[in-house]
Each structure stands twice: as C-alpha cells, then as structure tokens.
Amino acid sequence: MSNNQNSLGKHLKRVRKELGFKQHEITGGEITRNLISLIENNKTPLNEKTAKILAENMNKLLRKSNINMIIDPEDLLNPERYYAKKKVDQYINQFESAASDRDKEEKIKEIETFLINWDIPDKKTVAFGKIGDYYYSQKEFYKAYIYFIKAFENSIKISRPTVICTLILKITRCCLKLEKYDEAIHYSKIVLIYEEIIPEDLLSKILFNTALTYYHLELYSHSIDIIRKVEDKLNRIDGQKLFDLLTLKAICYKEMEEYEKGLNIHEKILTIIDDNLIEKKIIVLVNILNTLYGMNDKERVSECLNTILEFLNKLPSTNVYLCQIYYEIGCAYKFLDRYNEAEEYFEKSLEYAERKNNLTIQAKATLNLIDIYKMSNNKKKIDVLKEKVFGLVKKNLIQTNDNIIFKLILCYNQLGCIEKSNEIINFILNNKN
C-alpha cells in the first residue's frame, strides 16, 4: 500500500475520533465496521466510494447532534483540505474575539487571503456570513451586502436550505437599507423553492421583507397580497411581528386611499397592545393621524392628537423616539392651523433630534420651522436655523445641494433679505462637498 493510502487510514481514524464517533456509528448499514477497521489500520485502501459513504454518515450524525459542520468526501481523501477547514475555524474564532475594529479588519484580510487558495464552500459560507454580520452591526450596509452575497454563493454549493434562506433574509435586509428594491425582490423569489421545507419563522421574516420592499416600490396591492400570505400563520407569529405586519398593511391601504380599511386595522392594533406599552400606542396613533390627514378630517385629527398628548405625559424623557413623536405632534398642529403649538413642538423635535444625531428628523423639523418662521416674519429665528444648517454642512452631515439650503434661500428672497440669500450662495460656493 502506498504511503498516501497509509496516511489516509490514520487520517480517517483521527477525524472520526475528533468528531467523537465510533466505528459502527459511521457505517450507515452500507459498509461493515470491519472494513472501517481495516482502512484505519492500513490493511485496505480508502477509495472514493467508501469516502462518500463515510462522509454522508458522518454528516447525518453531525446534523442529528446540531453541530454546524460538514464533512466532504474530499476531506477524508485529502488531509490538507480537512486541516485547512480547521484553520478557517481558528481564523473565525480569532475574528470574533478581536477586541477592536482594527483587529477585526486585520483578521478579515487574513481570512480572505487564506480562502483564496481553497475551494471549501461550507467554511466560506460561515466565514463570509460572520463578516457580513459584523459589517451590518457597524451599519456598513454595503460591505455587509457584499459579504452576505459571497456567503450565499457558497451556500448554494452545500445545499442547506435553512442556511441559504437565512442568508437571503440578510441580503434583503441590506437591500432595503441600500434601496436596492428590485434586487431584494429577486432574492426573495428564490425562497419560493424552499418555502415548504424551511422553518416558518424564517419564511415569515423573508415574506415580511418582501412586503416591505413592494411597499417601497409603491406596489401596495402586491405588498398586501404577501401580507395575507403571512397572516395565514398568524397564530404562530409573535406579538412584535404581528404589530409590524398589521401596521404595514394599514399603511398600504392608506397609500391606496382606502382610508377606512387602514383605520380599522390601526384600531385593531390598539386593542391588542398591552396598556403599559405606551410607546407602541403612540406609534399607532401617529399612523392614525397620517391616515386622517388624507381624509381631511380635522375633528378626528384633533381627538387623536389629544389622546397622544395624554400618553405623552407617561413617556420617559429618555425615550429614543421622542424627537419623532414631537415632530408628528408638530405636524398635527400645523394641519389644524395652530401654528404657535406647531412651532413649539417642531422646536422640541429639533432639539431632541440634535441630541440623538437624528439627521432625518433634524431636516424635517427645520423645513417646517422655516415655513412657520416665514409666516410670522421671525427673521432672528431663521438666522439661527441658517447657522445650524451651515454647521451641518461643515461637518459633512448634509450636502450643499440639500433641499434645506434652497428652502432657506427662497425664504430669504420672499422676505426681501437678498443679502442673506447671497450669504448662503457664497457659503455654498466656498464649501462644496
């Protein structure tokens, strides 16, 4: 027997013992324990057919033990490949335990460099997936998207439906963040191949993302069709998912101008929310406000606003959504033509948004305040807003072509403050970003 075959026998024994399997456990009824003993003691060679049978039986045992590992026939026939996989495991452990972002980036480079030389899709799936998770947690969504796709491409080769669909879920989340809506739909459709064999919880999450994607594409009826598909499993969906699902459905009806249907769903949501979940109740009431605007129903807007104000007193001042809630209250007062109260709440919203570095709400509140200050001819407060906007541009938090800039210029022109408009234009020319 060749030296290579001699080493394969020892290698098989080493792998089996590392995995904690006995000889009789990996026969699978297709080969005898005696044959395994002969191979491990270098009395007979390990051929491809036997390696395939052994790998299949080992994988059955690994799955039964919920061990996330795959043994390929090549791992038994090529010891270097097997130990390359173990080396990847070491790299992954080092990456996960790295304390700083800099250390993690170094480990990512090491993993990438090592994997270039090996066709080991199971380990590439795990490694690239974990790198994607890291970048997603850092809100670097494009990098996360790239690594999740790398992981997905390798997962196809190992044919593990749950792994494949979990990666599709992560890809679609990134697509939503990156506004790659058509691509999100493309990946979601792949799940249809596996929908009967993957866990219902995973399928529901993917379907929800699909419905959300159709919403962003303004294909509201498509979104509702997907939501109905998920609703068939409502008895198996937890409270938060049900809340998100029904909220999306109601908003779709609002966008389709089927306001009463939307309102009925929001009111249903209110009845199933625990009384102590004040934040959620306010979110639903805000959604009701936005529906009532479309109906131009000022009486019900006023009633809903009063209810929100009652709940607001019970909300802690540290609540992360407070800037958003203040903004929505400001919008309601503006809708009711109560501009003094609207100004008060837009100012509160802007203050809290600045504390939380919420640029979206800062921009929305600022745009509304420009309108209100212009109506009251309050040039001093407009000047304060102008300086705040200049500060955001200097910090590269907004662009010089942002709508706020043009709104300020228009506002000053309408108030006859041409020198202020010129000041903004000169600022733009000197701070192009």
Backbone torsions as a table, in degrees:
resi	resn	phi	psi	omega
1	MET	NA	139.2	-177.9
2	SER	-67.3	159.9	177.0
3	ASN	-60.1	-34.9	179.7
4	ASN	-63.5	-46.0	177.9
5	GLN	-64.5	-37.5	177.9
6	ASN	-59.8	-43.2	-179.6
7	SER	-71.2	-30.0	179.0
8	LEU	-66.2	-35.3	177.3
9	GLY	-63.0	-46.9	177.6
10	LYS	-63.4	-38.9	-179.4
11	HIS	-63.9	-43.9	178.5
12	LEU	-58.3	-45.0	-179.8
13	LYS	-62.3	-41.1	-179.3
14	ARG	-64.7	-44.6	179.6
15	VAL	-62.2	-46.7	-178.7
16	ARG	-59.0	-45.0	-178.8
17	LYS	-68.8	-38.6	178.1
18	GLU	-61.1	-35.3	179.9
19	LEU	-84.6	-8.5	177.2
20	GLY	78.5	26.1	-178.8
21	PHE	-100.9	144.6	173.5
22	LYS	-89.8	159.6	-176.8
23	GLN	-57.0	-44.7	-176.0
24	HIS	-67.5	-22.5	-177.5
25	GLU	-72.6	-24.2	-175.1
26	ILE	-103.7	11.8	178.2
27	THR	-78.3	-34.4	179.1
28	GLY	64.9	13.0	-178.7
29	GLY	74.4	5.1	-178.0
30	GLU	-102.6	-26.7	176.2
31	ILE	-132.5	169.9	-177.0
32	THR	-97.2	156.3	174.9
33	ARG	-62.2	-33.2	-179.0
34	ASN	-62.9	-38.1	178.9
35	LEU	-63.4	-42.2	179.5
36	ILE	-62.3	-42.5	179.0
37	SER	-61.1	-42.5	179.1
38	LEU	-62.7	-41.5	-179.8
39	ILE	-65.2	-47.1	-176.9
40	GLU	-66.9	-25.4	178.3
41	ASN	-98.9	16.8	173.5
42	ASN	60.3	32.8	178.4
43	LYS	-95.1	-18.5	177.3
44	THR	-148.8	149.5	-175.2
45	PRO	-76.3	156.2	173.6
46	LEU	-92.4	113.5	179.6
47	ASN	-101.2	174.1	-174.6
48	GLU	-63.4	-40.3	-179.3
49	LYS	-61.7	-47.0	179.8
50	THR	-66.3	-40.5	179.1
51	ALA	-60.0	-38.6	179.3
52	LYS	-65.4	-43.5	178.8
53	ILE	-62.9	-45.5	-179.6
54	LEU	-63.2	-42.7	-179.7
55	ALA	-63.8	-43.3	179.2
56	GLU	-60.7	-43.1	-179.0
57	ASN	-70.2	-37.8	175.9
58	MET	-62.4	-41.7	-179.3
59	ASN	-66.3	-35.7	176.0
60	LYS	-60.9	-43.5	179.4
61	LEU	-67.2	-38.7	179.0
62	LEU	-64.1	-43.9	179.0
63	ARG	-64.7	-40.4	179.7
64	LYS	-62.5	-32.9	179.9
65	SER	-90.8	5.8	-178.6
66	ASN	56.5	37.3	176.6
67	ILE	-97.0	120.9	-176.0
68	ASN	-80.3	79.0	-177.1
69	MET	-153.9	147.7	178.5
70	ILE	-128.2	132.3	173.7
71	ILE	-106.4	118.7	176.0
72	ASP	-93.0	153.1	174.8
73	PRO	-52.7	-36.0	179.8
74	GLU	-63.0	-27.3	178.9
75	ASP	-66.9	-28.9	179.5
76	LEU	-85.9	-26.9	-178.0
77	LEU	-92.4	-13.9	-178.7
78	ASN	-135.7	92.8	-178.3
79	PRO	-54.8	-34.5	-179.3
80	GLU	-62.0	-37.7	179.2
81	ARG	-65.8	-43.0	179.2
82	TYR	-60.6	-44.3	-177.7
83	TYR	-76.8	-21.9	171.7
84	ALA	-65.0	-38.6	177.0
85	LYS	-63.4	-41.8	179.1
86	LYS	-64.7	-34.7	177.7
87	LYS	-65.1	-39.3	177.2
88	VAL	-62.3	-41.0	176.8
89	ASP	-57.5	-41.0	177.8
90	GLN	-63.0	-44.8	178.4
91	TYR	-59.9	-42.5	-179.4
92	ILE	-63.2	-44.0	178.6
93	ASN	-61.3	-41.9	178.8
94	GLN	-65.0	-39.6	178.6
95	PHE	-62.4	-46.3	-177.2
96	GLU	-68.4	-29.2	-178.9
97	SER	-91.9	-4.8	179.4
98	ALA	-61.2	130.8	-172.6
99	ALA	-78.4	-38.0	-174.1
100	SER	-110.0	159.8	177.0
101	ASP	-62.3	-35.5	179.6
102	ARG	-63.2	-43.9	178.4
103	ASP	-63.4	-39.4	178.9
104	LYS	-63.5	-41.7	179.3
105	GLU	-62.1	-37.6	178.0
106	GLU	-64.7	-41.1	179.5
107	LYS	-67.1	-35.5	177.5
108	ILE	-60.9	-43.6	178.4
109	LYS	-61.1	-42.3	179.8
110	GLU	-63.9	-43.6	179.7
111	ILE	-61.9	-47.7	-180.0
112	GLU	-58.4	-46.8	-177.6
113	THR	-62.5	-42.3	-178.6
114	PHE	-67.5	-42.5	-174.2
115	LEU	-72.3	-18.0	178.6
116	ILE	-56.1	-34.6	-172.8
117	ASN	-91.3	2.5	-175.0
118	TRP	-132.4	135.8	173.8
119	ASP	-96.9	78.9	-178.3
120	ILE	-127.1	78.5	-172.2
121	PRO	-59.2	-32.6	-179.6
122	ASP	-64.1	-41.8	-179.9
123	LYS	-75.6	-34.2	175.6
124	LYS	-64.0	-38.2	177.9
125	THR	-59.2	-47.5	-178.5
126	VAL	-67.1	-49.3	-175.4
127	ALA	-62.6	-50.5	-178.4
128	PHE	-66.6	-33.4	177.4
129	GLY	-63.9	-42.3	-180.0
130	LYS	-69.3	-35.6	175.9
131	ILE	-65.2	-40.9	176.2
132	GLY	-60.2	-42.9	177.6
133	ASP	-58.8	-42.1	-179.3
134	TYR	-62.4	-49.6	-178.1
135	TYR	-65.3	-34.8	177.8
136	TYR	-64.1	-40.9	179.2
137	SER	-65.0	-25.9	178.5
138	GLN	-88.9	4.3	-177.6
139	LYS	62.5	23.5	173.1
140	GLU	-94.9	77.0	-166.4
141	PHE	-69.9	-31.5	179.4
142	TYR	-68.4	-43.1	177.7
143	LYS	-63.5	-41.9	177.8
144	ALA	-59.8	-44.7	179.0
145	TYR	-56.9	-44.7	-179.4
146	ILE	-62.4	-45.9	-176.9
147	TYR	-73.1	-33.7	176.0
148	PHE	-65.3	-36.6	177.2
149	ILE	-66.7	-41.2	176.0
150	LYS	-59.0	-44.7	179.1
151	ALA	-63.6	-43.1	179.8
152	PHE	-60.2	-45.7	-178.9
153	GLU	-60.1	-35.1	177.4
154	ASN	-78.7	-31.6	-179.2
155	SER	-64.8	-32.1	178.0
156	ILE	-57.8	-34.7	-176.5
157	LYS	-71.7	-24.3	-177.2
158	ILE	-99.9	-5.5	172.3
159	SER	52.9	51.9	172.7
160	ARG	-110.8	98.5	-172.7
161	PRO	-52.5	-43.2	-178.6
162	THR	-65.4	-39.9	177.6
163	VAL	-64.3	-46.2	-179.8
164	ILE	-58.6	-47.5	-175.5
165	CYS	-74.0	-30.4	174.5
166	THR	-63.1	-40.7	177.6
167	LEU	-68.7	-35.8	175.6
168	ILE	-62.2	-41.5	176.6
169	LEU	-57.5	-45.5	-179.2
170	LYS	-67.1	-38.3	177.7
171	ILE	-63.5	-44.0	-178.3
172	THR	-66.4	-33.6	175.6
173	ARG	-61.9	-43.4	177.6
174	CYS	-64.6	-42.1	179.5
175	CYS	-59.5	-39.4	177.7
176	LEU	-63.7	-42.9	178.4
177	LYS	-64.4	-35.8	-175.5
178	LEU	-93.3	1.5	-179.1
179	GLU	60.6	32.8	174.8
180	LYS	-94.0	68.3	-169.2
181	TYR	-69.9	-42.3	179.3
182	ASP	-62.2	-36.9	179.2
183	GLU	-68.9	-37.7	177.3
184	ALA	-60.0	-42.2	178.0
185	ILE	-63.8	-41.7	179.4
186	HIS	-57.0	-48.3	-178.4
187	TYR	-69.8	-36.5	180.0
188	SER	-61.7	-35.4	-179.3
189	LYS	-65.6	-26.9	178.4
190	ILE	-62.6	-31.0	-177.8
191	VAL	-62.7	-26.8	-178.8
192	LEU	-56.8	-27.4	178.6
193	ILE	-64.5	-31.7	-171.1
194	TYR	-111.9	3.9	-168.4
195	GLU	-61.9	-23.1	-179.9
196	GLU	-84.5	-10.7	-173.2
197	ILE	-122.2	-4.2	178.0
198	ILE	-97.9	160.0	179.7
199	PRO	-57.1	141.8	-177.7
200	GLU	-61.7	-35.7	-179.7
201	ASP	-61.6	-43.4	178.5
202	LEU	-65.1	-44.1	179.4
203	LEU	-61.0	-41.9	-179.2
204	SER	-62.6	-40.4	179.4
205	LYS	-64.3	-42.0	-179.9
206	ILE	-67.4	-42.4	179.0
207	LEU	-63.5	-37.6	177.4
208	PHE	-62.5	-44.8	177.2
209	ASN	-60.5	-37.1	177.4
210	THR	-63.8	-44.8	178.3
211	ALA	-61.8	-41.4	178.8
212	LEU	-64.7	-37.2	178.3
213	THR	-65.4	-44.6	177.7
214	TYR	-61.4	-36.0	176.4
215	TYR	-59.7	-46.8	-179.6
216	HIS	-66.0	-28.3	176.3
217	LEU	-81.8	1.5	-179.1
218	GLU	63.4	25.7	174.8
219	LEU	-100.2	71.4	-168.7
220	TYR	-66.5	-37.2	179.6
221	SER	-67.1	-36.4	175.0
222	HIS	-61.7	-43.2	179.9
223	SER	-60.3	-44.3	-179.8
224	ILE	-64.9	-37.4	177.5
225	ASP	-60.1	-42.8	178.9
226	ILE	-67.2	-40.9	179.7
227	ILE	-60.7	-40.8	178.8
228	ARG	-61.7	-35.6	179.1
229	LYS	-64.4	-38.6	178.6
230	VAL	-72.5	-34.8	-177.6
231	GLU	-60.3	-25.0	177.2
232	ASP	-61.9	-18.4	-178.6
233	LYS	-110.2	18.6	-172.8
234	LEU	-55.9	-34.2	-178.7
235	ASN	-67.3	-12.1	-180.0
236	ARG	-112.6	12.3	-178.2
237	ILE	-107.6	136.0	-178.0
238	ASP	-73.8	170.7	-173.0
239	GLY	-58.0	-43.6	-177.8
240	GLN	-65.0	-42.3	179.7
241	LYS	-65.0	-39.3	178.2
242	LEU	-63.5	-42.1	177.9
243	PHE	-59.0	-49.3	-178.7
244	ASP	-63.2	-41.3	-176.5
245	LEU	-65.5	-50.0	-178.2
246	LEU	-67.3	-35.5	178.2
247	THR	-62.5	-45.2	178.5
248	LEU	-62.2	-40.6	179.8
249	LYS	-62.7	-43.6	-179.6
250	ALA	-64.7	-40.3	-179.7
251	ILE	-66.7	-37.0	176.6
252	CYS	-61.4	-42.4	178.2
253	TYR	-63.6	-36.9	177.8
254	LYS	-61.7	-45.8	-179.4
255	GLU	-64.5	-27.0	177.4
256	MET	-86.2	3.3	-179.9
257	GLU	64.9	23.8	171.7
258	GLU	-97.0	70.7	-166.5
259	TYR	-65.1	-41.6	-177.0
260	GLU	-64.4	-38.2	176.6
261	LYS	-61.2	-43.3	178.6
262	GLY	-62.6	-44.5	179.9
263	LEU	-62.2	-42.4	-179.8
264	ASN	-59.4	-39.7	179.8
265	ILE	-68.8	-43.8	178.9
266	HIS	-59.9	-40.8	-180.0
267	GLU	-67.3	-34.4	175.4
268	LYS	-64.2	-41.6	179.5
269	ILE	-60.4	-42.3	-179.8
270	LEU	-58.1	-35.0	-177.5
271	THR	-73.3	-21.7	-176.9
272	ILE	-101.7	-0.6	178.5
273	ILE	-87.9	132.4	176.8
274	ASP	-59.0	145.3	-176.6
275	ASP	-60.9	-27.6	-177.5
276	ASN	-82.0	-6.8	179.8
277	LEU	-90.2	70.7	-174.2
278	ILE	-61.7	-42.9	-177.6
279	GLU	-57.6	-45.3	-179.2
280	LYS	-65.6	-39.4	179.1
281	LYS	-61.6	-40.3	179.2
282	ILE	-65.9	-40.2	178.4
283	ILE	-58.7	-43.6	179.4
284	VAL	-65.1	-42.7	179.9
285	LEU	-64.1	-36.1	175.6
286	VAL	-63.4	-41.4	177.1
287	ASN	-63.4	-35.4	176.1
288	ILE	-65.1	-42.6	176.5
289	LEU	-54.5	-49.0	-176.9
290	ASN	-63.4	-28.5	175.8
291	THR	-74.5	-40.5	-178.5
292	LEU	-67.2	-28.5	176.8
293	TYR	-58.7	-43.2	-179.6
294	GLY	-63.2	-27.2	179.6
295	MET	-89.2	-6.9	-178.3
296	ASN	55.7	38.9	-176.5
297	ASP	-98.6	86.9	-174.6
298	LYS	-67.7	-32.8	-179.3
299	GLU	-63.2	-48.2	-179.4
300	ARG	-71.9	-30.3	174.3
301	VAL	-60.9	-44.3	179.6
302	SER	-62.2	-42.6	178.8
303	GLU	-63.7	-44.8	-179.0
304	CYS	-64.7	-40.0	179.1
305	LEU	-61.6	-42.9	178.7
306	ASN	-61.6	-38.6	177.8
307	THR	-64.4	-41.5	178.3
308	ILE	-61.5	-43.3	-179.2
309	LEU	-62.7	-35.0	176.9
310	GLU	-65.2	-44.6	178.6
311	PHE	-68.1	-31.2	-176.6
312	LEU	-59.8	-33.5	179.9
313	ASN	-65.3	-21.0	-178.5
314	LYS	-94.1	-2.7	-176.1
315	LEU	-93.2	130.1	179.8
316	PRO	-63.8	148.4	-177.3
317	SER	-68.4	-10.6	179.8
318	THR	-91.8	-0.3	-176.7
319	ASN	-59.1	132.8	-174.1
320	VAL	-69.3	-20.8	-177.9
321	TYR	-94.6	6.6	-173.8
322	LEU	-61.8	-38.9	180.0
323	CYS	-63.8	-37.9	178.0
324	GLN	-67.0	-42.8	-178.9
325	ILE	-64.8	-44.6	176.9
326	TYR	-59.2	-40.1	179.4
327	TYR	-62.0	-45.2	-178.4
328	GLU	-65.8	-35.6	176.3
329	ILE	-65.0	-41.2	176.2
330	GLY	-58.6	-42.5	178.8
331	CYS	-62.1	-39.2	-179.1
332	ALA	-65.7	-44.9	178.1
333	TYR	-63.5	-38.1	178.1
334	LYS	-63.6	-41.0	178.2
335	PHE	-61.0	-35.4	-178.7
336	LEU	-85.6	5.1	-179.3
337	ASP	63.1	27.4	176.6
338	ARG	-103.2	81.7	-166.1
339	TYR	-74.6	-28.7	177.8
340	ASN	-63.8	-46.4	177.6
341	GLU	-67.2	-38.4	178.0
342	ALA	-59.9	-45.6	179.3
343	GLU	-59.0	-44.0	-179.4
344	GLU	-57.9	-46.2	-175.5
345	TYR	-78.8	-30.9	173.9
346	PHE	-65.6	-37.0	177.8
347	GLU	-66.5	-40.9	176.0
348	LYS	-62.7	-43.6	179.8
349	SER	-59.5	-45.1	-179.9
350	LEU	-63.3	-41.9	179.9
351	GLU	-60.8	-48.7	-178.6
352	TYR	-69.3	-36.2	178.8
353	ALA	-64.3	-36.6	177.5
354	GLU	-65.5	-39.3	178.4
355	ARG	-63.6	-38.5	-175.6
356	LYS	-92.9	1.7	-177.2
357	ASN	55.4	38.8	177.9
358	ASN	-91.5	94.0	-175.0
359	LEU	-66.6	-33.6	-178.8
360	THR	-61.1	-49.1	-179.5
361	ILE	-71.2	-36.2	175.5
362	GLN	-55.3	-46.2	-178.4
363	ALA	-64.8	-47.3	-178.1
364	LYS	-63.5	-45.0	-179.2
365	ALA	-64.6	-41.0	-179.6
366	THR	-62.9	-44.1	179.6
367	LEU	-60.2	-41.1	179.0
368	ASN	-70.3	-38.8	179.6
369	LEU	-66.4	-35.4	176.0
370	ILE	-57.8	-45.2	179.1
371	ASP	-60.7	-46.4	-175.6
372	ILE	-69.4	-43.0	178.3
373	TYR	-63.7	-35.0	178.3
374	LYS	-65.6	-40.4	-179.8
375	MET	-62.4	-37.1	-178.9
376	SER	-94.0	4.8	179.4
377	ASN	56.5	36.5	-177.9
378	ASN	-90.1	82.1	-174.4
379	LYS	-67.5	-33.1	-179.3
380	LYS	-62.6	-43.4	179.8
381	LYS	-70.0	-32.4	175.8
382	ILE	-65.0	-39.0	178.0
383	ASP	-61.7	-38.3	178.5
384	VAL	-64.0	-43.7	177.6
385	LEU	-61.3	-40.7	179.9
386	LYS	-58.3	-44.8	-179.8
387	GLU	-66.0	-35.9	176.2
388	LYS	-63.4	-42.6	-179.9
389	VAL	-65.6	-41.2	176.2
390	PHE	-57.7	-40.6	179.2
391	GLY	-63.0	-39.5	178.6
392	LEU	-65.9	-38.6	178.8
393	VAL	-66.0	-44.3	-178.6
394	LYS	-62.5	-29.7	178.2
395	LYS	-88.7	5.4	-178.8
396	ASN	60.4	29.9	178.6
397	LEU	-88.8	-24.7	170.4
398	ILE	-135.5	159.5	-178.9
399	GLN	-88.4	159.5	179.3
400	THR	-70.9	-11.9	176.9
401	ASN	-102.2	18.5	179.8
402	ASP	-67.8	150.6	-179.8
403	ASN	-56.8	-32.8	-179.0
404	ILE	-59.8	-40.8	-179.3
405	ILE	-60.0	-49.1	-178.3
406	PHE	-68.0	-33.2	177.7
407	LYS	-64.7	-40.7	178.2
408	LEU	-64.3	-45.1	179.3
409	ILE	-59.3	-46.9	179.7
410	LEU	-61.3	-41.9	-179.6
411	CYS	-60.7	-49.5	-179.7
412	TYR	-63.6	-38.5	177.7
413	ASN	-61.8	-42.6	-178.6
414	GLN	-68.7	-26.2	177.6
415	LEU	-89.7	-0.8	178.9
416	GLY	79.3	15.5	-178.6
417	CYS	-95.8	71.4	-174.4
418	ILE	-64.8	-35.7	-179.5
419	GLU	-63.3	-32.9	178.0
420	LYS	-70.6	-39.3	176.7
421	SER	-61.4	-43.0	178.6
422	ASN	-63.8	-36.0	178.0
423	GLU	-61.1	-43.0	179.3
424	ILE	-65.8	-42.7	-179.8
425	ILE	-61.9	-44.3	178.1
426	ASN	-63.2	-37.1	177.9
427	PHE	-62.6	-43.2	179.2
428	ILE	-60.7	-46.4	-177.5
429	LEU	-62.8	-31.4	-178.1
430	ASN	-91.2	-7.2	-176.4
431	ASN	-133.4	40.0	179.3
432	LYS	-62.7	132.0	-179.4
433	ASN	-132.9	NA	NA
